[in-house]
Amino acid sequence: MLKSLYIKNYAIIEELELDFSSGFTVFTGETGAGKSIIVGALSYLIKGKADPSVIRNGADKAIIEGVFTYEDYMKEKLDEADIEYDDEIIIRRQISRDNHNSIRINQVSVTLSFLTDLFDEHIDIHSQRDSQYLLNKKHHLTLLDRFSKDEDQLGDYKKAYRAYRKAANEYDELANHTYSDAELEFYRFDLNELQEANLDIEEENDLESKEKRYKSAEKYITTLNGAIELFDGDEGIKEKLSMMIRTLNLDDELVIKTKENIENLYYSLSDETDKLKDLLSQFEDEDLNIEWIEERLYTYSKLKRKHSTDTAGLIEKMNELSQKVSFFEDRDYVLGQKKKEVDALYKAAFEKAELLSSLRKEKAKLLEKDVIAHCKDIVLPNANFNIRIDTCELNNNGIDDIEFYVSMNKGEELKPLKNAASGGEISRLMLALKAVFTSLSATSFAIFDEIDTGVSGKVALAIGKKIADIAKSTQVLCISHLAAVAACADQHYYIYKSDETGYSNTSVRKLNEEQIIEELAMISTSELTEASIDAARQLYKNAQGSLKK
């Protein structure tokens, strides 16, 4: 959730600070006062590329700072970046004319891509342009899958499809590639060299360990002999501990207990010293052929340098060369086997695609009913929403070609969503779709910039109620020119512009209940009269009352 927003020297904003709560917040004000600039600043905070043109005239830098509540989904990314956090996440962006720009999260510098990823799918900024996402056919399948909420089945299909495409690409490469005699001779030479080397990762590790022991054997022998002598030698620790034990021959409970502890220490040290003797014996008895060891290690080193890889890579290289040579020597057989593999993987993927398609068709009916129900809520009683699913060639998304169709009036034929609705209708339809998909996504904060364009009267009130409904689960900030929409908000900010300093400046004032009623009256009639205030008060009372039911 967004808790507060601070903006300084951004566009025509000199300085302002806003505090937010959960629920539905509305911004109203005259056209050009700066409502969309505030939304733009918030959008810029999260995903905007540094652009000096946003800096207010006469200023050297602009600052935007947002305070968000910490959410669990942030934990992994914040931990990876070593960013400390508690209940709040403070994001601060500075844009300078001299390109000394910065992005900080809790005082730690981050990249724009990190910041964008942190809030990916959790902040939804909707403007008239953003409607294009819902209108665009290429996104309709993704939206249906989001509604279906069966990530396991979709994941299983994608895994099967990737396996099929990998095998198909390998088959195409084999079928379309032939080797010259010179290439084949080169491959055979390298293959023979690698096979004769008889490479083994465990052997290499063992050889390196033996070489290291051999080179350090003298140091080991001297050190171990010295340690053993300290314990076992004349007047060594062993002899002195033995004498100490014999000396403690008193009939005293405390002395007897101490004597037992020393005896245990004596036997423990003897056991550990025996282990050192065994290790010393291994060094003295081990017959290491250091010349052979170094010759084998040289073979590994030479081949790794030649092929610019490690031993595991050499083994993989040998297998690849073996396949190439085998393919050349028995091309028809190898191609036949690969074709059988491709066909089997295609069949497996296609079967999973059919299961996925059946699920989509089942969920599509539920989504149609859901969208139509939301349309009725916002006074689109004759709206009909249909999801057309046609079969297409197997691809990364399955075998379904999906497009949303709609008709807005009774008796009207269904048309593709992108060209079926007027301005006011499209705003309401977008809100209906948002009501469905916002609740399905991980969105915790949504902005609606004039989503009520082209409507009025009872339709506006219905839109306000629908936004308030969305705001029950998602914090919503809405810019509106309609009193009926604004009357449904939990908190109301009035945006205004002044020119007192010789420069235009956007300011914000949070309204109390009486001020809200006056603003609703001004939006409705452009003047404050007893009648307009009474009407606004009744509108506000009715809107707020209906939301509490």
KABELGI-V202068 format. One record per pair of residues at least 24 apart in sequence whose ideal C-beta (glycine too) atoms are under 10 Angstrom apart, sorted by the first residue. I is the first residue (numbers start at 1). GAP is how many residues later the second one is. Records with the same first field share a line. If there is no record, write none. Layout:
I->GAP  GAP
This chain:
1->66  67  68  69  70  443  444  473  474
2->40  43  64  65  66  67  121  442  443  445  473  475
3->63  64  65  66  84  85  86  87  472
4->61  62  63  64  84  86
5->33  36  37  40  59  60  61  62  63  472  503
6->35  39  57  58  59  60  61  84  86
7->27  30  31  34  35  37  38  49  55  56  57  58  59  499  501
8->33  48  51  53  54  55  56  57  86
9->45  46  47  48  49  50  51  52  53  54  55  86
10->24  27  28  30  31  34  35  44  45  46  49  51  52  53  54  83  85  496
11->25  26  27  29  30  33  42  43  44  45  46  51  493  495
12->25  44  45  485  487  491  492  493  494
13->24  25  28  41  43  49  51  484  491  492  493  494  495
14->42  44  45  484  487  489  490  491  492  493
15->41  48  490  491  492
16->25  479  489  490  491  492  493
17->48  491
18->24  48  459  473  475  490  492
19->48  472  474  491
20->46  47  48  425  455  457  470  471  473
21->454  469  470
22->47  422  423  449  450  451  452  453  454  468  469
23->445  448  449  451  452  453  466  467  468
24->424  440  443  444  445  446  447  448  450  451  452  453  454  461  462  464  465  466  467  468  523
25->422  446  450  451  452  453  464  465  466  467  468  485
26->422  438  441  442  450  451  452  453  454  456  459  460  461  462  463  464  465  466  467  468  485  490  493
27->420  422  450  451  452  453  459  462  465  466  467  468  481
28->450  451  452  453  454  455  457  458  461  464  465  466  467  468  483  488  491  492  494  495
29->450  451  452  464  465  466  467  468  477  478  479  480  490  494
30->451  464  465  466  467  492
31->450
32->463  465  472  474
33->461  462  463  464  465  471  473  474  475
34->461  462  463  470  471  472  473  474
35->414  415  444  445  446  458  459  460  461  471  473
36->91  413  414  443  459
37->458  460  469
38->409  439  441  455  457  468  470
39->86  87  88  408  409  410  411  438  439  440
40->24  85  87  409
41->25  52
42->24  81  83  403  405  435
43->80  82  84  404  406
44->49  51
45->46  47  48  58  70  74  78
46->45  47  66  69  70  72  73  74  76  77  79  399
47->65  66  68  69  72  73  76  78
48->45  47  64  67  68
49->46  52  63
50->43  44  45  46  49  50  51  52  53  62
51->44  50
52->43  44  45  46  47  49
53->42  44
54->41
55->40  41  42
56->447  448  449
57->446  447
58->444  445
59->37  38
60->36  37  38  40
61->33  34  35  36  37  39  40  41
62->31  32  33  34  35  39
63->29  30  31  32  33  39
64->27  28  29  30  31
65->25  26  27  28  29  39
66->24  25  26  27  379
67->24  25
68->37  50  51  54  55  376  377
69->375  376  406
70->36
71->47  48  51  371  373
73->45  46  47  48  49  369  371
74->31  44  45  48
77->28  33  37  38  40  41  42  43
78->27  28  30  32  36  40
80->34
81->24  25  27  28  29  30  33  37
82->26
83->24  25  27  31  35
84->24
89->29  30
91->24  27  28
119->324  325  326
120->322
121->25  320  321  322  323
122->319  320  321  322  323  324  352
123->319  320  321  322  323  324  352
124->310  313  314  317  318  319  320  321  322  323  324  350  352
125->320  321  322  323  324  352
126->304  305  308  312  320  321  322  323  324  325  350  352
127->320  321  322  323  324  352
128->295  298  299  302  321  322  323  325
129->320
130->300  304  317  318  319  321
131->287  295  296  298  299  302  303  320
132->286
133->297  300
134->270  283  284  292  295  296  299  300  303
135->269  281  282  283  284  285  286  291  294  295  298
136->268  281  282
137->264  265  266  267  279  280  281
138->264  265
139->263  265
140->247  248  249  261  262  263  264  265  276  277
141->219  246  248  256  257  259  260  261  262
142->255  260
143->224  244  259  261  290  293  294  297
144->215  216  217  219  220  223  243  245  256  258  260
145->211  214  215  218  252  253  255  257
146->221  290  291  294  295
147->213  216  217  219  220  223  224  240  289  290  293
148->208  211  212  214  215  216  218  219  292
149->214  291
150->206  209  210  213
153->199  202  203  205  206  207
154->198  202  205  206  243  244
156->193  196  199  200
157->191  192  193  194  195  196  197  198  199  200  237  239  240  241  242
158->191  194  198  238  239  240
159->190  193
160->185  186  187  188  189  190  191  192  193
161->184  185  187  188  189  191  192  233  234  235  236  237
162->183  187  234
163->178  181  182  183  185  186
164->177  178  179  180  181  182  183  184  185  186  230
165->177  180  181  184  229  230  231
166->176  179
167->171  172  173  174  175  176  177  178  179
168->170  171  173  174  175  177  178
169->173
170->153  168  171  172
171->163  164  166  167  168  170  171  172
172->166  170
173->165
174->149  150  153  157  160  161  164  165
175->156  160  163  164
177->147  150  151
178->149  150  153
179->145  146  148  149  152
181->147
183->141  145
184->140  141  144  145
186->135
187->133  134  135  136  137  138  141
188->133  136  137  140  141
189->132
190->113  116  117  127  128  131  135
191->126  127  128  129  130  131  132  133  134  135
192->129  133
193->106  109  110  113  114  125  128
194->109  112  113  120  121  123  124  125  127  128
195->123  126  127
196->103
197->99  102  103  105  106  114  117  121
198->98  101
199->100  101  104  105  112  113  115  116  118  119
200->100  111  115
201->99  109  110  111  113  114
202->109
203->93  97  108
204->92  93  95  96  97  100  106  107
205->106
206->87
207->85  86  87  88  89  90  93
208->85  89  92
210->76  78  79  80  83  87
211->77  79  82  83  85  86
213->69  70  73  75
214->69  72  74  75  76  79  80
215->75
216->67
217->66  67  69  71  73
218->65
220->59  60  62  63  64
221->58  59  62  63
223->53  57
224->49  52  53  55  56  57  59  60
225->51  52  55  59
227->45  46  49  50  53
228->45  46  48  49  52
230->43
231->38  39  41  42  45  46
232->38  41  42  44  45
236->37
237->29  32  33  36
238->28  31  32  35
241->24  25  26  28  29
242->24
346->48
349->45  49  50
350->44  48  49
352->46
353->38  41  42  44  45  46  47
354->37  44  45
355->43
356->41  42  43  44
357->32  34  41  42  43  45
359->39
360->27  29  37  38  39  40  42
361->26  28  39
363->24
364->24  25  36  38  40
367->37  66  69  70  73
368->36  37
370->62  63  65  66  67  69  70
371->33  35  58  61  62  64  65  66
372->34  60
373->59  62  63
374->54  55  57  58  59  60  61  62  92  95
375->31  33  50  53  54  56  57  58  60
376->56  86
377->51  54  55  58  85  86  88  89  92
378->49  50  51  53  54  57  74  77  80  81  82  83  84  85  86  87  88  89
379->49  76  78  79  80  81  82  83  84
380->26  28  29  41  45  48  49  51  52  79  82
381->28  29
382->25  26  27  28  29  30
383->24  25  26  27  29  38  42  45  46  49
384->24  25  26  28  29  30
385->29  32  44  47  48
386->28  29  31
387->30
388->26  28
404->25  29
406->26
422->32
423->30  31  32
424->28  29  30  31  32  35
425->29  30  34
426->25  27  28
427->24  25  26  27  28  32  36
428->24  25  26  27  31  34  35  38
431->24  31  32  35  36  39
432->31  34
434->32  33  36  40  42
435->31  32  34  35
436->34
438->32  33  35  36  38
439->30  31  33  34  35
441->33
442->32
443->27  30  31  32  33
444->29  30  31
445->29  30  31  32
446->24  25  28  29  30  31  32
447->28  29  30  31  32
448->28  29  30  31  32  37
449->28  29  30  31
450->28  29  30  31  32  35
451->27  28  29  34
452->26  27  28  29  30  32  33  34
453->27  28  29
455->27  29  30
456->26  27  28
457->25  27
458->26
459->25  26
460->24  25  26  27  28
461->24  26  27  78  81  82  85
462->26
463->25
464->24  25  79  82  83
465->78  81  82
468->75  76  78  79
469->78
471->76
472->75
480->43
481->42
482->38  41  42
483->33  34  36  37  38  39  40  41  42  52  53  56  57  60
484->36  39  40  55  56  58  59
485->38  58
486->25  30  33  34  37  50  53  54  57
487->29  30  32  33  36  37  49  50  51  52  53  54  55  56  57  59  60
488->51  52  55  56  58  59
489->27  51  54  55  58
490->54  57
491->25
492->24  27  28  48
493->26
494->24  25  28
513->24  27  31
516->24  28
517->24
